[in-house]
Amino acid sequence: MAELDTDPPAAESTSPPDVENAEEAVQEAEEQLTDDFAAIAAERDEFKALAQRIQADFENYKKRVIKQQTEHLERAAEQLVAKLLPVLDTVDLAVAHGGGEAVEQVWIALTEALGKEGLERIDPAGKPFDPNEHEAVVHEPGEGEGDPTVTEVLRAGYRWKGRVIRAAMVKVSG
């Protein structure tokens, strides 16, 4: 007859081997997913930072281009005004030599229009000589030991928006 196994079963683990392997596999999968998620999040943060840098660079580029265009327009206007200075000189001479009321009206209209845009006449007669704004072409000895003084303006000088574009040609004494 068949013998009955009277020995108690050996202490087996509480879960079958497949369950232990499954738990390990789940744990490994979770760790892998966590690592993948961290890598994806890091890559996302890198791309976000790159996009922000590019956006900031583009904003700086736009500001720089606007500034350059503004400067270019200002230089072009200044060059145009510099080309008109001989016309102003000619009209000045015509008015000084009795050119008539019509010439004087043209001179007034021209100087007012350019003045509204930023042209200022430098008229230093009777003021101390300033080499930044005046060009001394005649020098007379003066009385006493003082600073040189402008006695006569031979050609008017002009400032465009606060910057000297042509120094006044003057006679200086002292």
LOPATI-729154 format. One record per residue: residue number from 1; x, y, z of N, C-alpha, C in turn; residue in one letter. Coordinates in nm, 2 decimals, decimal comma, padded with zeros to 4 digits. Each point is the difference from the previous one (the first is absolute). Layout:
// LOPATI-729154
[NUM; [X; Y; Z]; [X; Y; Z]; [X; Y; Z]; A]
...
// end
This chain:
// LOPATI-729154
[1; [00,08; -00,11; 00,00]; [-00,08; 00,11; 00,00]; [00,08; 00,12; 00,00]; M]
[2; [-00,06; 00,10; -00,03]; [00,07; 00,12; -00,01]; [00,02; 00,06; 00,13]; A]
[3; [00,11; 00,04; 00,02]; [00,03; 00,06; 00,13]; [-00,04; 00,14; 00,00]; E]
[4; [-00,06; 00,04; 00,11]; [-00,04; 00,13; 00,02]; [00,11; 00,08; 00,06]; L]
[5; [00,01; 00,12; -00,05]; [00,10; 00,09; 00,04]; [-00,04; 00,06; 00,13]; D]
[6; [00,06; -00,04; 00,11]; [-00,04; 00,05; 00,13]; [00,08; 00,12; 00,04]; T]
[7; [00,10; 00,03; -00,07]; [00,09; 00,12; 00,04]; [-00,08; 00,13; -00,04]; D]
[8; [00,01; 00,09; 00,09]; [-00,07; 00,13; -00,03]; [00,07; 00,07; -00,12]; P]
[9; [-00,07; 00,07; -00,07]; [00,06; 00,07; -00,12]; [00,11; 00,09; 00,06]; P]
[10; [00,11; 00,02; -00,08]; [00,10; 00,09; 00,03]; [-00,05; 00,14; 00,00]; A]
[11; [00,07; 00,08; 00,08]; [-00,05; 00,14; 00,01]; [00,03; 00,07; -00,14]; A]
[12; [-00,11; 00,02; -00,06]; [00,01; 00,07; -00,13]; [-00,03; 00,15; 00,02]; E]
[13; [00,05; 00,08; -00,10]; [-00,02; 00,14; 00,02]; [-00,15; 00,03; -00,02]; S]
[14; [-00,04; 00,11; 00,05]; [-00,14; 00,03; 00,01]; [-00,06; 00,04; -00,14]; T]
[15; [00,09; 00,04; -00,09]; [-00,05; 00,03; -00,13]; [00,07; -00,09; -00,10]; S]
[16; [-00,07; -00,04; -00,10]; [00,06; -00,08; -00,10]; [00,12; 00,08; -00,07]; P]
[17; [00,09; -00,08; -00,06]; [00,11; 00,07; -00,07]; [-00,04; 00,09; -00,11]; P]
[18; [-00,10; -00,02; -00,07]; [-00,04; 00,09; -00,11]; [-00,05; 00,14; 00,06]; D]
[19; [-00,06; 00,00; 00,12]; [-00,04; 00,12; 00,06]; [00,12; 00,09; 00,04]; V]
[20; [00,10; -00,07; 00,05]; [00,12; 00,07; 00,04]; [00,07; 00,06; -00,12]; E]
[21; [00,01; -00,07; -00,11]; [00,06; 00,05; -00,12]; [-00,09; 00,12; -00,06]; N]
[22; [-00,13; -00,01; 00,01]; [-00,08; 00,10; -00,04]; [00,01; 00,13; 00,08]; A]
[23; [00,02; -00,02; 00,13]; [00,02; 00,12; 00,08]; [00,13; 00,07; -00,03]; E]
[24; [00,10; -00,08; -00,02]; [00,13; 00,06; -00,04]; [-00,01; 00,06; -00,13]; E]
[25; [-00,07; -00,06; -00,09]; [-00,01; 00,06; -00,14]; [-00,08; 00,13; 00,01]; A]
[26; [-00,10; 00,01; 00,08]; [-00,08; 00,12; 00,02]; [00,09; 00,11; 00,06]; V]
[27; [00,08; -00,04; 00,10]; [00,08; 00,10; 00,07]; [00,11; 00,05; -00,10]; Q]
[28; [00,06; -00,09; -00,08]; [00,09; 00,04; -00,10]; [-00,06; 00,09; -00,11]; E]
[29; [-00,12; -00,03; -00,04]; [-00,08; 00,08; -00,09]; [-00,03; 00,14; 00,05]; A]
[30; [-00,03; 00,00; 00,13]; [-00,03; 00,13; 00,07]; [00,13; 00,09; 00,00]; E]
[31; [00,11; -00,07; 00,04]; [00,13; 00,07; 00,00]; [00,03; 00,05; -00,14]; E]
[32; [-00,02; -00,08; -00,10]; [00,03; 00,04; -00,14]; [-00,09; 00,12; -00,04]; Q]
[33; [-00,12; -00,01; 00,03]; [-00,10; 00,11; -00,03]; [00,04; 00,13; 00,07]; L]
[34; [00,04; -00,02; 00,13]; [00,05; 00,12; 00,07]; [00,12; 00,06; -00,06]; T]
[35; [00,09; -00,08; -00,04]; [00,12; 00,05; -00,07]; [-00,03; 00,06; -00,13]; D]
[36; [-00,09; -00,06; -00,08]; [-00,04; 00,05; -00,13]; [-00,07; 00,13; 00,02]; D]
[37; [-00,09; 00,01; 00,10]; [-00,07; 00,13; 00,03]; [00,10; 00,11; 00,04]; F]
[38; [00,10; -00,03; 00,08]; [00,10; 00,09; 00,04]; [00,07; 00,05; -00,12]; A]
[39; [00,04; -00,09; -00,09]; [00,07; 00,04; -00,12]; [-00,08; 00,08; -00,09]; A]
[40; [-00,13; -00,03; -00,02]; [-00,09; 00,08; -00,08]; [-00,02; 00,14; 00,06]; I]
[41; [-00,02; 00,00; 00,13]; [-00,01; 00,13; 00,07]; [00,12; 00,09; -00,02]; A]
[42; [00,12; -00,06; 00,01]; [00,12; 00,07; -00,02]; [00,01; 00,06; -00,14]; A]
[43; [-00,03; -00,09; -00,10]; [00,00; 00,04; -00,14]; [-00,10; 00,12; -00,02]; E]
[44; [-00,12; -00,02; 00,06]; [-00,10; 00,11; -00,01]; [00,05; 00,13; 00,05]; R]
[45; [00,07; -00,01; 00,12]; [00,05; 00,12; 00,06]; [00,11; 00,07; -00,08]; D]
[46; [00,08; -00,09; -00,06]; [00,11; 00,05; -00,09]; [-00,06; 00,07; -00,12]; E]
[47; [-00,10; -00,06; -00,07]; [-00,07; 00,06; -00,11]; [-00,07; 00,13; 00,04]; F]
[48; [-00,06; 00,00; 00,11]; [-00,07; 00,12; 00,05]; [00,10; 00,12; 00,02]; K]
[49; [00,12; -00,03; 00,06]; [00,10; 00,10; 00,03]; [00,06; 00,05; -00,14]; A]
[50; [00,01; -00,09; -00,09]; [00,05; 00,03; -00,14]; [-00,10; 00,10; -00,06]; L]
[51; [-00,13; -00,04; 00,01]; [-00,10; 00,09; -00,06]; [00,00; 00,14; 00,06]; A]
[52; [00,02; 00,00; 00,13]; [00,00; 00,13; 00,07]; [00,12; 00,08; -00,04]; Q]
[53; [00,11; -00,06; -00,02]; [00,12; 00,07; -00,04]; [-00,02; 00,05; -00,14]; R]
[54; [-00,05; -00,08; -00,09]; [-00,03; 00,04; -00,14]; [-00,10; 00,12; 00,00]; I]
[55; [-00,10; -00,01; 00,08]; [-00,10; 00,11; 00,01]; [00,07; 00,13; 00,05]; Q]
[56; [00,08; -00,01; 00,10]; [00,07; 00,12; 00,05]; [00,10; 00,05; -00,10]; A]
[57; [00,07; -00,08; -00,08]; [00,09; 00,04; -00,10]; [-00,08; 00,07; -00,11]; D]
[58; [-00,11; -00,05; -00,04]; [-00,09; 00,06; -00,10]; [-00,04; 00,14; 00,05]; F]
[59; [-00,05; 00,01; 00,12]; [-00,04; 00,13; 00,05]; [00,12; 00,10; 00,00]; E]
[60; [00,11; -00,04; 00,04]; [00,12; 00,09; -00,01]; [00,03; 00,04; -00,14]; N]
[61; [-00,01; -00,10; -00,09]; [00,02; 00,03; -00,14]; [-00,09; 00,11; -00,05]; Y]
[62; [-00,13; -00,02; 00,03]; [-00,10; 00,10; -00,04]; [00,03; 00,14; 00,05]; K]
[63; [00,04; 00,01; 00,13]; [00,04; 00,13; 00,06]; [00,12; 00,06; -00,07]; K]
[64; [00,10; -00,09; -00,03]; [00,12; 00,05; -00,06]; [-00,03; 00,05; -00,15]; R]
[65; [-00,08; -00,07; -00,07]; [-00,04; 00,04; -00,14]; [-00,07; 00,13; 00,01]; V]
[66; [-00,10; 00,02; 00,09]; [-00,07; 00,12; 00,01]; [00,09; 00,12; 00,04]; I]
[67; [00,10; -00,03; 00,09]; [00,09; 00,11; 00,03]; [00,09; 00,03; -00,12]; K]
[68; [00,05; -00,10; -00,07]; [00,08; 00,03; -00,12]; [-00,08; 00,08; -00,10]; Q]
[69; [-00,12; -00,04; -00,03]; [-00,08; 00,07; -00,09]; [-00,03; 00,15; 00,04]; Q]
[70; [-00,02; 00,02; 00,13]; [-00,02; 00,13; 00,05]; [00,13; 00,09; -00,02]; T]
[71; [00,11; -00,06; 00,04]; [00,13; 00,07; -00,02]; [00,03; 00,03; -00,15]; E]
[72; [-00,04; -00,10; -00,09]; [00,02; 00,02; -00,14]; [-00,08; 00,12; -00,05]; H]
[73; [-00,13; 00,01; 00,04]; [-00,09; 00,11; -00,04]; [00,05; 00,13; 00,06]; L]
[74; [00,05; 00,00; 00,12]; [00,06; 00,12; 00,06]; [00,12; 00,05; -00,08]; E]
[75; [00,09; -00,09; -00,03]; [00,12; 00,03; -00,08]; [-00,04; 00,06; -00,14]; R]
[76; [-00,10; -00,06; -00,06]; [-00,04; 00,04; -00,13]; [-00,06; 00,14; 00,01]; A]
[77; [-00,08; 00,03; 00,10]; [-00,06; 00,13; 00,02]; [00,11; 00,10; 00,03]; A]
[78; [00,10; -00,04; 00,08]; [00,11; 00,09; 00,03]; [00,08; 00,03; -00,13]; E]
[79; [00,02; -00,10; -00,08]; [00,08; 00,03; -00,13]; [-00,08; 00,09; -00,09]; Q]
[80; [-00,13; -00,02; 00,00]; [-00,08; 00,09; -00,09]; [00,01; 00,15; 00,05]; L]
[81; [-00,01; 00,01; 00,13]; [00,01; 00,14; 00,06]; [00,14; 00,06; -00,03]; V]
[82; [00,10; -00,08; 00,02]; [00,14; 00,04; -00,03]; [00,01; 00,05; -00,15]; A]
[83; [-00,07; -00,07; -00,09]; [00,00; 00,04; -00,14]; [-00,08; 00,13; -00,02]; K]
[84; [-00,09; 00,03; 00,09]; [-00,08; 00,12; -00,01]; [00,07; 00,12; 00,06]; L]
[85; [00,10; -00,02; 00,08]; [00,07; 00,12; 00,07]; [00,05; 00,10; -00,10]; L]
[86; [00,06; -00,04; -00,12]; [00,05; 00,10; -00,09]; [-00,12; 00,09; -00,06]; P]
[87; [-00,12; -00,06; -00,01]; [-00,12; 00,07; -00,04]; [-00,03; 00,10; 00,11]; V]
[88; [00,00; -00,04; 00,12]; [-00,02; 00,10; 00,11]; [00,10; 00,11; 00,00]; L]
[89; [00,12; -00,03; -00,03]; [00,11; 00,10; 00,00]; [-00,03; 00,10; -00,12]; D]
[90; [-00,04; -00,05; -00,11]; [-00,03; 00,09; -00,11]; [-00,12; 00,09; 00,03]; T]
[91; [-00,11; -00,06; 00,06]; [-00,11; 00,08; 00,03]; [00,04; 00,11; 00,11]; V]
[92; [00,08; -00,04; 00,10]; [00,05; 00,09; 00,10]; [00,07; 00,12; -00,07]; D]
[93; [00,09; -00,03; -00,10]; [00,07; 00,11; -00,07]; [-00,10; 00,09; -00,08]; L]
[94; [-00,10; -00,07; -00,06]; [-00,09; 00,08; -00,07]; [-00,08; 00,10; 00,09]; A]
[95; [-00,04; -00,05; 00,11]; [-00,07; 00,08; 00,10]; [00,09; 00,11; 00,05]; V]
[96; [00,13; -00,03; 00,03]; [00,09; 00,10; 00,05]; [00,03; 00,11; -00,10]; A]
[97; [-00,01; -00,03; -00,13]; [00,03; 00,09; -00,11]; [-00,13; 00,06; -00,05]; H]
[98; [-00,11; 00,00; 00,07]; [-00,12; 00,07; -00,04]; [-00,07; -00,08; -00,11]; G]
[99; [-00,02; -00,13; 00,01]; [-00,06; -00,08; -00,10]; [-00,15; 00,02; -00,01]; G]
[100; [-00,06; 00,07; 00,09]; [-00,14; 00,03; -00,02]; [-00,08; -00,08; 00,10]; G]
[101; [-00,13; 00,04; 00,00]; [-00,09; -00,07; 00,09]; [-00,03; -00,14; -00,03]; E]
[102; [00,00; -00,03; -00,13]; [-00,03; -00,14; -00,05]; [00,11; -00,09; 00,05]; A]
[103; [00,13; 00,04; -00,01]; [00,11; -00,08; 00,04]; [00,00; -00,02; 00,15]; V]
[104; [-00,04; 00,10; 00,07]; [00,00; -00,01; 00,15]; [-00,11; -00,09; 00,04]; E]
[105; [-00,11; 00,00; -00,07]; [-00,11; -00,10; 00,03]; [00,04; -00,14; -00,03]; Q]
[106; [00,08; -00,02; -00,10]; [00,05; -00,14; -00,03]; [00,09; -00,04; 00,11]; V]
[107; [00,09; 00,09; 00,04]; [00,10; -00,03; 00,10]; [-00,07; -00,04; 00,13]; W]
[108; [-00,11; 00,08; 00,04]; [-00,07; -00,03; 00,12]; [-00,07; -00,13; -00,01]; I]
[109; [-00,07; -00,03; -00,11]; [-00,07; -00,13; -00,02]; [00,10; -00,11; 00,01]; A]
[110; [00,11; 00,01; -00,06]; [00,10; -00,11; -00,01]; [00,06; -00,03; 00,14]; L]
[111; [00,04; 00,11; 00,07]; [00,05; -00,02; 00,14]; [-00,10; -00,05; 00,10]; T]
[112; [-00,12; 00,04; -00,02]; [-00,11; -00,05; 00,09]; [-00,03; -00,14; -00,02]; E]
[113; [00,00; -00,04; -00,13]; [-00,03; -00,14; -00,03]; [00,11; -00,09; 00,05]; A]
[114; [00,13; 00,04; -00,02]; [00,11; -00,08; 00,04]; [00,01; 00,00; 00,16]; L]
[115; [-00,03; 00,12; 00,05]; [00,00; 00,01; 00,15]; [-00,09; -00,09; 00,07]; G]
[116; [-00,12; -00,02; -00,06]; [-00,10; -00,09; 00,06]; [00,05; -00,15; 00,00]; K]
[117; [00,09; -00,03; -00,10]; [00,05; -00,14; -00,01]; [00,13; -00,02; 00,09]; E]
[118; [00,05; 00,11; 00,05]; [00,12; -00,01; 00,09]; [00,12; 00,08; -00,04]; G]
[119; [-00,01; 00,08; -00,09]; [00,12; 00,09; -00,04]; [00,01; 00,12; 00,08]; L]
[120; [00,11; 00,03; 00,06]; [00,02; 00,12; 00,08]; [00,12; 00,07; -00,05]; E]
[121; [-00,02; 00,13; -00,01]; [00,11; 00,09; -00,05]; [00,09; 00,03; 00,12]; R]
[122; [00,13; 00,00; -00,03]; [00,10; 00,04; 00,10]; [00,04; 00,14; -00,03]; I]
[123; [-00,03; 00,09; 00,09]; [00,03; 00,14; -00,02]; [00,08; 00,05; 00,12]; D]
[124; [00,13; -00,01; -00,01]; [00,09; 00,02; 00,12]; [00,05; 00,15; 00,02]; P]
[125; [-00,05; 00,09; -00,08]; [00,05; 00,14; 00,01]; [00,00; 00,05; 00,14]; A]
[126; [00,12; 00,05; 00,05]; [00,01; 00,06; 00,13]; [00,01; -00,11; 00,11]; G]
[127; [00,01; -00,12; -00,03]; [00,01; -00,11; 00,10]; [00,15; -00,05; 00,00]; K]
[128; [00,03; -00,07; 00,11]; [00,14; -00,06; 00,00]; [00,02; -00,10; -00,11]; P]
[129; [00,12; -00,01; -00,05]; [00,03; -00,10; -00,10]; [-00,01; -00,14; 00,05]; F]
[130; [-00,07; -00,09; -00,07]; [-00,01; -00,14; 00,04]; [00,04; -00,08; -00,12]; D]
[131; [00,12; -00,07; 00,00]; [00,05; -00,07; -00,11]; [-00,09; -00,12; -00,04]; P]
[132; [-00,09; -00,04; 00,08]; [-00,10; -00,11; -00,03]; [-00,10; 00,05; -00,10]; N]
[133; [-00,03; 00,13; 00,01]; [-00,11; 00,06; -00,09]; [00,05; 00,11; -00,09]; E]
[134; [00,12; 00,04; 00,01]; [00,05; 00,12; -00,08]; [00,13; -00,04; -00,07]; H]
[135; [00,02; 00,05; -00,12]; [00,12; -00,02; -00,07]; [00,06; 00,14; -00,02]; E]
[136; [00,11; 00,03; 00,07]; [00,06; 00,13; -00,01]; [00,08; 00,01; -00,12]; A]
[137; [-00,03; 00,09; -00,09]; [00,08; 00,02; -00,13]; [00,07; 00,13; 00,00]; V]
[138; [-00,03; 00,10; 00,09]; [00,07; 00,12; 00,01]; [00,02; 00,03; 00,15]; V]
[139; [00,12; 00,04; 00,04]; [00,03; 00,03; 00,14]; [00,06; 00,14; 00,01]; H]
[140; [-00,06; 00,08; 00,08]; [00,05; 00,13; 00,03]; [00,05; 00,01; 00,14]; E]
[141; [00,10; 00,08; 00,03]; [00,04; 00,02; 00,13]; [-00,10; 00,08; 00,08]; P]
[142; [-00,03; -00,04; 00,12]; [-00,10; 00,07; 00,08]; [00,05; 00,08; 00,11]; G]
[143; [-00,08; 00,06; 00,07]; [00,04; 00,08; 00,12]; [00,00; -00,09; 00,12]; E]
[144; [00,10; 00,00; 00,07]; [00,00; -00,07; 00,13]; [00,04; -00,15; -00,02]; G]
[145; [00,00; -00,07; 00,11]; [00,03; -00,14; 00,00]; [-00,12; -00,08; 00,03]; E]
[146; [-00,10; 00,00; -00,09]; [-00,12; -00,08; 00,02]; [-00,01; -00,12; -00,10]; G]
[147; [-00,10; -00,07; 00,02]; [-00,03; -00,11; -00,10]; [-00,03; 00,06; -00,13]; D]
[148; [00,03; -00,07; -00,11]; [-00,04; 00,05; -00,13]; [-00,15; 00,02; -00,02]; P]
[149; [-00,04; 00,10; -00,06]; [-00,14; 00,03; -00,02]; [-00,03; 00,01; -00,15]; T]
[150; [-00,12; -00,05; -00,04]; [-00,04; 00,01; -00,14]; [-00,05; 00,14; -00,02]; V]
[151; [00,07; 00,07; -00,10]; [-00,04; 00,14; -00,03]; [-00,09; 00,00; -00,13]; T]
[152; [00,01; -00,10; -00,09]; [-00,08; 00,01; -00,12]; [-00,02; -00,14; -00,05]; E]
[153; [-00,12; -00,03; -00,05]; [-00,03; -00,13; -00,06]; [00,01; 00,01; -00,15]; V]
[154; [00,09; -00,07; -00,06]; [00,02; 00,01; -00,14]; [-00,09; -00,10; -00,08]; L]
[155; [-00,03; -00,11; 00,07]; [-00,09; -00,10; -00,06]; [-00,07; -00,07; 00,12]; R]
[156; [-00,13; -00,01; -00,01]; [-00,08; -00,05; 00,11]; [00,03; -00,15; 00,02]; A]
[157; [-00,01; -00,05; 00,12]; [00,02; -00,14; 00,03]; [-00,14; -00,06; 00,03]; G]
[158; [-00,01; -00,13; 00,00]; [-00,13; -00,06; 00,03]; [00,02; -00,13; 00,08]; Y]
[159; [-00,10; -00,02; 00,08]; [-00,02; -00,13; 00,08]; [-00,12; -00,07; -00,06]; R]
[160; [00,01; -00,13; -00,01]; [-00,11; -00,09; -00,04]; [-00,03; -00,09; 00,12]; W]
[161; [-00,12; 00,03; 00,06]; [-00,05; -00,08; 00,12]; [00,11; 00,00; 00,11]; K]
[162; [00,06; 00,12; 00,02]; [00,10; 00,01; 00,11]; [00,14; -00,03; -00,04]; G]
[163; [00,03; -00,05; -00,11]; [00,13; -00,04; -00,04]; [00,05; 00,10; -00,11]; R]
[164; [00,12; 00,05; 00,01]; [00,05; 00,10; -00,09]; [00,03; -00,07; -00,14]; V]
[165; [-00,07; 00,05; -00,10]; [00,03; -00,06; -00,14]; [00,09; 00,09; -00,08]; I]
[166; [00,01; 00,13; 00,04]; [00,09; 00,09; -00,06]; [00,03; 00,11; 00,10]; R]
[167; [00,13; 00,01; 00,03]; [00,05; 00,11; 00,09]; [-00,02; 00,13; -00,06]; A]
[168; [-00,02; 00,10; 00,08]; [-00,01; 00,14; -00,04]; [00,14; 00,05; -00,03]; A]
[169; [00,01; 00,07; -00,12]; [00,13; 00,06; -00,04]; [00,00; 00,14; 00,06]; M]
[170; [00,10; 00,03; 00,09]; [00,00; 00,12; 00,07]; [00,13; 00,07; 00,00]; V]
[171; [-00,01; 00,13; 00,04]; [00,12; 00,09; 00,02]; [00,01; 00,01; 00,16]; K]
[172; [00,12; -00,02; 00,05]; [00,02; 00,00; 00,14]; [00,10; 00,11; 00,05]; V]
[173; [-00,03; 00,06; 00,11]; [00,10; 00,09; 00,06]; [00,03; -00,04; 00,14]; S]
[174; [00,12; 00,02; 00,04]; [00,04; -00,03; 00,13]; [00,10; -00,10; 00,01]; G]
// end
